[in-house]
Amino acid sequence: VYFPDIERAEWLNKTVKHLWPFICQFIQKLFRETIEPAVRGANPHLSTFSFTKVDMGDQPLRINGVKVYTENVEKKQVILDLQISFVGNCEIDLEIKRYFCRAGVKSIQIHGTMRVILEPLIGDVPLVGAVTIFFLRKPLLEINWTGLTNLLDIPGLSGLTDTIILDIISNYLVLPNRITVPLVDDVQIAQLRFPIPKSVLRVHFIEAHELVGKDTFLKGLVKGKSDPYGIIRVGNQLYQSKVIKENLNPKWNEVYEALVHENPGQELEIELFDEDPDKDDFLGSFFFSLDEVEKRQLVDEWFPLAEVPSGKLHLKLEWLTLMSTAEKLDQVLADIKADKDQANDGLSSAILILYLDSARNLPRNPLEFNNDGLKKATVEKAIKSGKKMNSNPNPFVQLTVGHTTHDSKIRYKTNEPVWEEAFTFFIHNPKKQELCIEVKDDHHQCSLGNIKLPLSKLLEAEDLTLADRFQLKDSGPQSSLKMKLALRILSLEKQEPASSQPSATQLKKPSPPQKQQAATHKASDSNNSAPASPNADGYAKPETDQTDEELAQSTSPQRPTSLHRSSSNLTSSSYAGSPSHLSVKEPTPSIASDISLPFASQELRHRLRQLQNGTALGQSSLGQVQLTIRHSSQRNKLIVVVHACRNLIAFNEDGSDPYVRLYLLPDKRRSGRRKTHAIKKTLNPVFDETFDFSVPLADVHKRTLDVAVKNSGGFLSKDKGLLGKVLIELPSEGITKGWTQWYDLTEDGLRHPVQT
């Protein structure tokens, strides 16, 4: 009996049909409250854009098949692939009042495989912290427009076409773009939206053999040759090879490198075409699972082309592991033959992942700061055109490494923009290259400041990671840019075996994975590519309240298919009675968040050593927290009022961003946590917030109140962590009357001298 891994789910379609009217209500709200303001802010010509009607029709979305991944997935996630089809008789009308323009959509068709990731899994309702949705590859999208010609006549949109608009919409839904919907308040959205890539796939596009001749002469009587070229696609990354004229056995010898953002389920897609003046002819296609490349690490074979009578394609595929140490950099540079004088061209030895968070105190008037970084002609032109030079800028950031440049989104009318965008660069030689950053004003067409950062600084940093607020040059005195940068070295764990060159019938097989298992396991354990905020012990700590038992992970033998995950250390769980092991791995680290390695007390202890600088600490070195504690017999609750803190330690020059977290031990469930709001830039915060815990008076003496003062920080902040702690034993006598006291904060909370 054959059980396919893709299952029909008619029960799910019946559920969607019943939910469809309510799904439509949500889509209408999404269009009016999210999409409409975003379109208005995207272009000054669209400031009067609005939806006049949003009707998704009565034909619901259909799910034709579901595939659930149970092997080689992270421990705290569920991955589903949904084959969806939507043929909607929708009616969406829009208008732009400024130009008296009306347009709309009559129908939409979309067909493709949508991935749904449920993560992180939590031990409390709703059991899932967030839902992430995206397409692994570009879906088939068709839109029947009304009034499109009028829409494209608007200034700023005249360069667009129907095809370009469809590509923009499609690519927005395809990796690395994601739609993440949080289901609980304290989930780290940035970590889910911008995870570090899983690996890099290097494709050696070598040659083809016995391709079909498509060119004809004398009205088809004489068969000719072809002018073949290839299209290589991984997700929404698209590459096109050069054209080889009149050759059925072409040799390209080209190399392409693509980021692998998601695995399992992704494929390498290659299509060959014959270039013609009118329409290019199809010469065959080839699909190869990235799971197989990851398993074998190195694939060098001839592959038959599909959908054509003849033709074979010779490829060499390399699965490159991302390493957070520079110990193998010299070997990698030698392998790719990196010339010392050649910094920008050739194969990559590393990738740079940059998370652009925000800017602070950008100059409103470009004439306020050093004109060395500003073209006078630009300012004079802006003044002559009547632009106000003291208005808020429309800032965006231009990032350049070598010949590659990325632009961030434009933030309108603000001198403290927040971008929260991630960018990735392929690096040929990090010892020689540098990152050039320029903040520009789209409104005044001038520079607002710049930064030049040699990548060699990252090679000296802990975990090859920097997270800081960088001062801008040629800008205001307090102008800065908040970023996090992580460099990852590309390493091929399984080297090419020594053998003769393959012929059309000979396959070059890699060495058996079992022989590499021990060495690779060791390399995998040594690779901790989590972009963490370093301290002197090389540790980092995120904002988490997990127990020691939850943080502890068991280790056991690993499957060869999961040994080369570079983004995190791997673990495996074995189930009693199971004939095999189910491979799992820890959550993929994110460039937007700090990953937990040690416990908070270790990090705090080290920070205290830095603050002491060789001097003795006083009893109140971590400050104090003021609490009121009493028990209400009528309500059967323990009441805790968090009044204030004083004399806290500072994380940076601006102080700290403290808040207070409470547990009533031994309960450390998520639902049992209480916490205040964070107060920015202060060492003496005042909260005056009240919390309660359901506990009978008879059981109060069995409980301990766990109070921790923490620093909130931001998505990129290396300053997240513990400020101090106190554990309060609760007596059964006198607690009904209650008391208000200051408690000294300590590293572990075990000592708390009381001051009234």
C-alpha positions in Angstrom: 0.0 0.0 0.0 1.4 3.4 -1.0 0.9 6.3 1.3 1.8 9.6 -0.4 3.5 12.3 1.7 1.1 14.9 0.2 -2.4 14.3 1.6 -5.8 15.5 0.5 -7.6 17.6 3.1 -11.2 18.0 2.1 -12.1 18.6 5.8 -9.8 21.7 5.7 -11.5 23.0 2.5 -14.9 22.6 4.2 -13.6 24.6 7.2 -12.2 27.3 5.0 -15.5 27.5 3.1 -17.4 28.0 6.4 -14.8 30.6 7.6 -14.6 32.4 4.2 -17.0 35.3 5.1 -15.0 36.1 8.2 -11.7 35.7 6.3 -13.0 38.3 3.9 -13.7 40.6 6.8 -10.2 40.3 7.9 -8.8 40.9 4.4 -11.0 44.1 4.1 -9.5 45.3 7.4 -6.0 44.5 6.2 -6.5 46.4 3.0 -7.9 49.5 4.7 -5.8 49.7 7.8 -2.4 48.3 6.6 -2.1 48.4 2.8 -3.8 51.7 2.2 -1.5 53.7 4.6 1.5 51.9 3.2 0.7 52.9 -0.4 0.0 56.5 0.6 3.4 56.7 2.3 5.3 55.0 -0.5 5.0 57.8 -3.0 4.1 61.5 -2.7 1.9 61.1 -5.8 -0.2 58.4 -4.0 -1.0 60.5 -0.9 -4.7 60.5 -1.8 -4.9 56.8 -2.5 -7.8 54.9 -1.0 -9.9 51.7 -1.5 -13.5 52.4 -2.2 -14.6 48.8 -2.3 -13.1 45.5 -1.2 -15.1 42.4 -2.0 -13.2 39.0 -2.2 -16.2 37.2 -3.7 -17.9 34.0 -2.7 -15.3 31.5 -4.1 -13.1 30.5 -1.2 -9.5 29.5 -1.3 -8.9 25.8 -2.0 -6.2 23.6 -0.5 -5.4 20.8 -2.9 -2.8 19.0 -0.7 -0.9 19.2 2.6 2.6 17.9 3.4 3.9 18.0 7.0 7.6 17.7 7.7 8.5 15.6 10.7 12.2 14.9 10.1 15.2 17.4 10.0 13.1 20.2 11.5 13.6 22.4 14.5 12.4 21.2 17.8 10.1 24.1 18.5 8.4 24.4 15.1 5.9 22.7 12.8 6.3 23.0 9.0 3.5 22.5 6.6 3.4 22.9 2.8 0.0 23.8 1.4 -0.8 23.4 -2.3 -3.3 26.3 -2.8 -5.5 27.5 -5.6 -7.6 30.6 -5.5 -9.8 31.6 -8.5 -11.7 34.5 -7.0 -14.5 36.6 -8.5 -13.4 39.5 -6.4 -14.1 43.2 -6.9 -11.6 45.7 -5.5 -12.0 49.3 -6.5 -9.5 52.1 -5.7 -9.1 55.8 -6.5 -6.5 58.5 -6.3 -8.4 61.7 -5.8 -5.5 64.0 -6.7 -5.5 62.7 -10.3 -9.2 61.8 -10.6 -8.0 58.3 -11.3 -10.1 55.1 -10.7 -9.0 51.6 -11.2 -9.6 48.2 -9.8 -9.4 44.4 -9.9 -12.1 42.1 -11.3 -10.6 38.7 -10.6 -7.5 37.1 -9.1 -5.9 33.7 -9.7 -3.1 32.3 -7.6 -1.6 28.8 -7.7 1.4 27.6 -5.8 2.9 25.9 -2.8 2.7 28.0 0.4 4.8 27.2 3.4 3.3 27.7 6.9 5.6 27.6 9.8 4.2 27.4 13.3 6.9 28.6 15.7 7.9 28.9 18.5 5.9 26.1 20.1 5.1 27.0 23.7 3.7 25.1 26.7 0.7 27.3 27.1 -2.3 28.3 25.0 -2.4 29.0 22.1 0.6 26.6 22.0 2.0 28.5 19.0 3.8 31.8 19.4 3.5 33.0 15.8 2.6 31.9 12.3 4.9 32.6 9.3 3.7 32.4 5.7 5.6 32.5 2.4 6.0 30.8 -0.9 9.1 28.7 -1.6 9.0 29.7 -5.2 7.2 32.3 -7.3 3.5 31.3 -7.6 1.4 31.6 -10.7 -0.4 34.9 -10.4 -3.0 36.4 -12.7 -4.9 39.6 -12.1 -7.7 41.0 -14.3 -7.4 44.8 -14.0 -9.8 47.5 -14.7 -8.6 51.0 -15.5 -4.9 50.0 -15.4 -4.0 52.4 -18.2 -5.3 55.3 -16.1 -3.3 54.1 -13.1 -0.1 53.8 -15.0 -0.4 57.4 -16.4 0.1 58.8 -12.9 3.6 60.4 -12.4 5.9 58.1 -10.6 4.1 55.0 -12.0 4.6 55.6 -15.7 7.6 53.3 -15.9 5.6 50.3 -14.5 3.8 47.6 -16.6 1.4 44.9 -15.9 4.2 42.3 -15.8 6.4 44.4 -13.5 3.5 44.9 -11.0 2.8 41.1 -11.0 6.5 40.4 -10.3 6.6 42.9 -7.5 3.5 41.3 -5.8 4.8 37.8 -6.4 8.3 38.4 -5.1 6.8 40.0 -2.0 5.3 36.6 -1.1 8.4 34.6 -2.0 11.5 33.8 0.2 13.3 35.6 1.7 10.2 37.8 2.2 7.9 36.5 4.9 4.6 37.4 6.5 4.7 36.8 10.3 1.7 37.1 12.5 2.3 37.0 16.3 -0.1 35.1 18.4 1.4 36.0 21.8 2.7 39.3 23.1 6.3 38.4 23.9 7.4 36.6 20.8 10.5 37.9 19.1 9.1 39.0 15.7 12.4 40.2 14.3 14.0 36.8 14.9 11.2 35.1 12.9 11.1 37.7 10.1 14.9 37.9 9.5 16.5 34.6 10.4 20.1 34.0 9.3 20.3 32.0 6.0 20.6 28.2 6.5 23.6 27.9 4.1 24.9 28.9 0.7 24.5 26.8 -2.5 27.3 27.1 -5.0 26.2 26.0 -8.5 28.9 25.2 -11.0 27.0 25.4 -14.3 29.5 23.5 -16.4 28.2 22.0 -19.7 25.5 20.2 -21.6 25.5 17.3 -24.1 23.2 16.3 -27.0 20.8 19.2 -26.8 17.8 19.4 -29.2 18.5 21.4 -32.3 15.7 24.0 -32.5 17.0 26.3 -35.3 15.8 25.4 -38.8 16.5 26.6 -42.3 14.6 26.5 -45.6 11.2 26.7 -43.8 12.0 23.8 -41.6 13.5 21.4 -44.2 17.0 21.6 -42.8 17.7 21.1 -39.1 20.2 23.3 -37.5 21.7 23.8 -34.1 20.7 25.9 -31.0 22.0 28.9 -29.1 21.6 27.6 -25.6 21.6 29.4 -22.3 20.3 28.5 -18.8 18.1 30.0 -16.2 19.0 29.0 -12.6 16.5 29.7 -9.8 16.6 29.1 -6.1 13.5 30.7 -4.5 13.2 34.2 -5.9 17.0 34.3 -6.7 17.3 34.2 -10.5 20.5 33.9 -12.6 21.0 33.7 -16.4 24.0 32.2 -18.1 25.7 33.5 -21.2 24.5 32.3 -24.6 26.7 29.8 -26.5 26.0 30.3 -30.3 25.2 27.3 -32.6 26.3 24.5 -30.3 24.4 21.4 -29.1 27.2 20.5 -26.7 27.8 23.9 -25.0 30.4 24.6 -22.3 29.5 27.5 -20.0 31.9 26.9 -17.0 30.1 29.5 -14.9 29.5 29.6 -11.1 26.6 31.0 -9.2 26.0 31.3 -5.5 22.6 31.4 -3.9 21.4 31.8 -0.3 19.4 28.9 1.1 16.8 30.5 3.4 14.6 27.5 4.0 15.1 23.8 4.0 13.6 21.1 3.6 11.3 21.5 0.6 13.3 23.9 -1.6 14.6 22.9 -5.0 17.2 24.0 -7.5 15.4 24.8 -10.7 17.2 25.0 -14.1 15.7 25.6 -17.5 17.5 25.6 -20.8 16.4 27.7 -23.7 17.5 28.4 -27.3 17.9 32.1 -27.9 15.8 33.4 -30.9 15.0 36.8 -32.2 11.2 36.4 -31.5 10.5 33.7 -28.9 13.1 31.5 -27.1 12.6 27.7 -27.6 12.5 25.4 -24.6 15.4 22.9 -24.4 14.6 21.0 -21.2 14.4 21.4 -17.4 16.0 20.0 -14.3 14.9 20.0 -10.7 17.0 18.8 -7.7 16.1 18.7 -4.1 18.3 20.8 -1.8 17.7 18.2 0.9 19.8 15.8 -1.2 22.6 18.4 -1.7 22.6 19.0 2.1 22.8 15.3 2.7 25.7 14.7 0.3 27.4 18.1 0.7 29.1 17.7 -2.8 27.3 16.6 -5.9 29.1 16.3 -9.3 27.0 14.5 -11.9 25.5 14.5 -15.3 21.7 14.8 -15.1 19.1 14.0 -17.9 16.9 16.9 -18.9 13.1 16.5 -18.6 10.4 17.2 -21.1 12.7 16.9 -24.1 13.7 13.9 -26.3 17.5 14.2 -25.5 19.9 16.2 -23.5 22.1 16.0 -20.4 23.4 18.6 -18.1 26.7 18.5 -16.1 26.5 20.3 -12.7 28.7 20.5 -9.6 26.8 21.5 -6.5 28.4 22.5 -3.2 26.6 22.9 0.1 28.6 25.6 2.0 28.3 25.7 5.8 28.2 29.1 7.6 30.9 29.4 10.3 31.1 32.0 13.0 34.8 31.7 13.5 37.6 32.8 11.2 39.9 29.8 11.8 39.3 28.4 8.3 39.3 31.7 6.5 42.9 31.3 5.1 42.1 27.9 3.8 38.9 29.1 2.2 40.7 32.0 0.6 43.3 29.6 -0.8 40.6 27.2 -2.1 38.8 30.0 -4.1 42.2 31.4 -5.2 41.5 34.9 -3.7 44.1 37.3 -4.9 45.3 39.8 -2.3 44.8 42.6 -4.8 41.5 41.3 -5.9 38.8 42.2 -3.4 35.5 42.4 -5.2 35.4 39.7 -7.9 35.4 35.9 -7.9 33.9 33.3 -5.6 32.8 34.2 -2.2 34.6 33.2 1.0 32.0 34.7 3.3 28.6 36.4 3.5 27.8 39.6 5.4 24.4 39.8 7.0 23.4 43.3 8.1 20.3 44.2 10.1 19.5 47.9 9.8 17.5 49.0 12.8 17.2 52.8 13.0 18.8 56.2 13.0 18.9 58.9 15.6 19.2 62.7 15.5 19.6 63.0 11.7 20.1 66.7 10.7 17.0 68.4 9.6 18.9 71.2 7.8 21.8 69.8 5.6 23.6 73.2 6.0 23.9 72.6 9.8 26.7 70.1 9.4 30.0 69.8 7.6 29.6 70.6 4.0 32.6 68.5 3.1 30.2 65.6 2.8 27.6 67.5 0.9 27.6 68.9 -2.6 27.0 72.6 -2.5 25.4 72.5 -5.9 22.8 70.1 -4.5 21.9 72.5 -1.6 21.8 75.6 -3.8 19.6 73.7 -6.3 17.3 72.7 -3.5 17.1 76.3 -2.2 16.4 77.6 -5.7 13.6 75.1 -6.2 11.9 76.4 -3.1 12.4 73.3 -0.9 12.4 74.1 2.8 15.9 73.1 4.0 14.8 73.0 7.7 12.0 70.4 7.2 12.3 66.8 8.3 14.1 64.7 5.7 12.9 61.6 3.9 15.9 59.4 4.8 17.0 56.1 3.3 20.3 54.2 3.5 22.5 53.1 0.7 24.7 50.1 1.5 27.7 49.1 -0.7 30.2 46.3 -0.6 32.4 46.0 -3.8 30.2 46.2 -6.8 26.9 45.4 -4.9 24.6 48.1 -3.6 21.4 47.8 -1.7 19.0 50.6 -0.8 16.7 50.6 2.2 13.1 51.8 2.1 12.4 55.5 2.4 11.0 56.8 5.7 9.1 60.0 5.2 9.3 63.2 7.2 11.4 62.1 10.1 14.9 62.6 11.4 14.7 59.4 13.6 13.6 56.8 11.1 13.1 53.1 12.0 13.7 50.7 9.1 14.0 47.2 10.6 15.4 45.7 7.3 17.9 42.9 6.7 20.5 42.8 3.8 23.0 40.2 2.7 26.2 40.6 0.7 28.5 37.9 -0.8 32.1 38.7 0.3 35.1 37.7 -1.8 37.9 38.7 0.7 36.8 40.1 4.0 40.4 41.1 4.8 40.5 43.6 2.0 36.9 44.7 1.5 34.9 47.4 3.4 31.3 48.3 3.9 30.3 51.8 2.7 27.1 53.2 4.2 25.5 56.5 3.2 22.3 58.0 4.7 20.6 60.1 2.1 17.6 62.4 2.0 15.3 61.6 -0.8 13.5 65.0 -0.4 16.5 67.3 -0.6 18.6 64.9 -2.7 21.6 65.2 -0.4 23.7 63.2 2.0 22.9 63.1 5.7 26.1 61.3 6.7 28.2 58.2 6.0 30.2 55.4 7.6 33.1 53.3 6.2 33.6 50.0 8.1 36.5 47.7 7.1 35.2 44.1 7.3 38.5 43.2 9.0 37.0 44.6 12.2 34.4 41.9 12.1 37.1 39.3 11.9 38.4 40.6 15.2 35.0 40.6 16.9 33.5 37.9 19.0 31.5 35.4 16.9 32.3 37.7 13.9 29.4 39.9 15.1 29.1 43.6 15.9 26.0 45.2 17.3 26.3 48.9 18.1 25.1 52.4 17.4 27.6 53.8 14.9 28.4 57.5 14.8 27.8 59.1 11.3 30.5 61.2 9.7 29.8 64.4 7.8 26.6 64.7 9.8 25.2 66.1 13.0 27.2 65.8 16.2 24.7 63.3 17.7 23.7 61.6 14.5 24.1 57.8 14.6 22.9 54.6 12.9 21.9 51.5 14.9 22.9 48.2 13.1 23.9 44.7 13.7 26.4 43.0 11.4 27.4 39.3 11.3 30.1 37.8 9.1 29.9 34.1 8.3 32.7 32.1 6.7 31.7 29.7 3.9 33.2 26.2 4.3 32.7 23.0 2.3 32.8 20.3 5.0 33.1 17.4 2.6 36.0 17.9 0.1 36.0 16.6 -3.4 37.3 13.1 -3.7 40.2 12.4 -6.0 39.1 10.7 -9.2 39.2 11.2 -12.9 37.0 13.7 -14.7 33.5 12.4 -15.3 32.4 11.5 -18.8 28.8 11.5 -20.2 28.2 8.1 -18.5 30.5 8.4 -15.4 29.3 9.9 -12.2 31.6 11.4 -9.6 30.3 10.2 -6.3 31.2 11.9 -3.0 32.8 9.9 -0.2 30.3 8.1 2.1 28.8 10.3 4.7 29.5 7.8 7.5 33.3 8.4 7.0 32.8 12.1 7.6 30.4 11.8 10.5 32.8 12.1 13.4 34.8 15.0 11.9 31.7 16.8 10.7 30.0 16.4 14.1 33.0 18.0 15.7 33.0 20.9 13.2 29.3 21.3 13.7 29.7 21.5 17.5 32.4 24.1 17.1 30.3 26.3 14.8 28.1 28.6 16.7 27.0 31.1 14.2 24.4 32.7 16.4 24.9 36.5 16.1 25.1 37.1 19.8 26.0 40.2 21.8 29.4 39.3 23.2 30.8 39.8 26.7 34.2 38.9 27.9 33.3 35.3 28.4 31.9 35.1 24.9 28.4 34.7 26.1 25.1 36.4 25.2 21.7 36.3 26.9 18.4 37.2 25.3 15.2 38.3 27.1 14.0 35.0 28.4 12.5 33.5 31.5 13.1 29.9 30.8 13.9 27.5 33.6 17.2 25.6 33.7 15.4 22.4 32.7 14.0 24.1 29.7 17.3 25.4 28.6 19.2 22.2 29.1 19.4 20.1 26.0 20.3 16.4 25.7 22.8 15.2 23.1 22.7 11.9 21.3 24.1 10.4 18.0 23.1 12.4 14.9 21.9 11.5 11.5 24.3 12.3 8.7 21.6 14.4 6.9 21.5 16.9 9.7 25.2 17.2 10.6 26.0 20.3 8.6 23.5 22.9 10.0 25.7 25.9 10.4 23.3 28.3 12.1 23.0 26.4 15.4 24.2 23.3 17.3 22.1 20.2 16.6 20.6 17.8 19.0 18.6 14.6 18.5 15.9 12.9 20.5 15.3 9.2 20.4 11.9 7.8 21.2 11.3 4.5 23.0 10.3 1.8 20.6 11.2 3.9 17.5 13.4 2.1 15.0 15.2 5.3 14.1 16.0 8.7 15.6 14.1 11.8 14.8 16.6 14.6 14.0 15.8 17.9 15.6 17.8 21.1 15.9 17.6 24.3 18.0 15.9 27.3 16.6 17.7 29.1 13.8 19.5 32.2 15.1 18.4 35.6 13.9 20.5 38.6 12.9 17.8 40.7 14.6 18.1 39.2 18.1 20.7 37.9 20.6 20.8 34.1 21.1 20.9 32.6 24.6 24.1 30.7 25.5 24.7 31.0 29.3 22.4 32.0 32.1 21.7 35.6 33.0 23.5 35.4 36.3 26.8 34.4 34.6 26.5 37.4 32.3 25.6 39.7 35.2 28.5 38.4 37.3 30.9 39.2 34.5 29.4 42.7 34.0 29.9 43.3 37.7 33.6 42.4 37.4 33.9 45.0 34.6 32.1 47.6 36.7 34.3 46.9 39.7 37.5 47.5 37.8 39.4 46.0 40.7 37.5 47.8 43.5 35.3 46.1 46.2 31.6 46.2 45.7 29.3 47.7 48.3 26.3 45.8 49.6 23.9 47.8 47.4 26.0 47.7 44.2 23.0 46.5 42.0 20.5 48.9 43.5 17.2 48.2 45.2 13.5 47.5 44.3 10.6 48.7 46.4 7.6 46.3 46.8 4.3 46.2 48.7 3.3 42.6 49.5 0.0 41.5 51.1 -2.6 38.7 50.8 -6.3 39.3 50.3 -8.3 36.6 52.0 -11.5 37.7 50.4 -10.1 37.5 46.9 -7.8 34.5 47.8 -4.9 36.3 46.0 -1.4 37.5 46.7 -1.2 41.2 45.9 2.2 42.6 44.8 2.7 46.3 44.1 6.0 47.2 42.3 6.6 50.8 43.3 10.1 51.8 42.1 13.8 50.9 41.7 16.8 53.0 42.7 20.5 53.1 42.0 20.4 50.5 39.2 23.5 49.7 37.2 23.9 51.3 33.7 24.2 49.3 30.5 25.4 52.2 28.4 26.0 55.9 28.4 22.2 56.5 28.3 21.6 54.5 31.5 19.3 51.5 31.4 15.7 50.6 30.1 14.5 48.7 33.2 11.4 46.7 33.9 10.4 44.2 36.6 9.5 40.6 36.1 7.7 38.5 38.7 7.1 34.8 39.3 5.5 33.0 42.2 7.7 30.0 42.5 7.6 27.1 41.9 5.3 28.2 39.1 7.4 29.3 36.1 4.9 28.8 33.4 4.4 31.6 30.8 0.9 32.2 32.1 2.3 32.7 35.6 4.7 35.5 34.6 3.9 39.2 35.5 6.0 42.1 34.3 5.8 45.9 34.3 6.3 48.2 31.3 9.8 49.3 30.5 11.0 52.9 31.4 13.6 54.2 29.1 17.0 55.8 30.0 16.8 55.8 33.8 18.5 54.2 36.8 15.7 55.2 39.2 12.4 54.2 37.5 9.0 54.6 39.1 6.4 51.9 38.1 3.5 51.8 40.7 2.0 48.8 39.0 -0.1 46.2 40.8 -0.2 42.4 40.1 -1.9 39.5 41.7 -1.4 35.7 42.0 -4.1 33.2 42.8 -3.0 31.3 45.9 -4.7 30.3 49.2 -3.5 31.8 52.4 -2.7 28.3 53.7 -0.2 27.7 50.8 1.5 31.1 50.9 4.4 29.9 53.1 5.2 27.2 50.5 5.8 29.9 47.9 8.7 32.1 47.0 8.3 35.4 45.1 10.9 35.6 42.3 11.6 39.3 41.4 14.0 40.2 38.6 14.9 43.6 37.3 15.8 43.5 33.6 17.0 45.7 30.8 14.7 45.6 27.8 16.9 47.0 25.0 15.7 46.7 21.4 15.7 44.1 18.7 19.5 44.5 18.1 20.5 45.6 21.5 23.4 43.8 23.1 22.3 45.4 26.4 19.4 43.0 27.1 19.8 41.1 30.3 19.6 40.9 34.1 20.1 44.0 36.3 19.5 42.2 39.6 17.3 39.8 41.4 15.7 39.0 44.7 14.0 35.9 46.0 11.5 36.6 48.8 10.3 33.9 51.2 6.7 34.5 52.1 5.6 34.0 55.8 2.1 33.0 56.6 1.9 35.4 59.6 1.5 39.1 59.0 1.0 38.8 55.3 -2.7 39.7 55.5 -1.7 43.1 56.8 1.1 43.5 54.3 4.3 45.6 54.2 6.2 48.0 52.0 10.0 47.5 51.9 13.1 48.1 49.8 14.9 44.9 48.8 18.6 44.8 47.8 19.2 43.3 44.3 21.9 40.6 44.0 23.3 38.4 41.2 21.3 35.3 42.2 18.7 36.8 44.5 19.7 34.6 47.5 20.7 37.5 49.7 18.3 40.3 50.3 19.0 42.4 53.4 15.8 44.3 54.2 15.7 48.1 54.8 12.5 49.6 56.0 
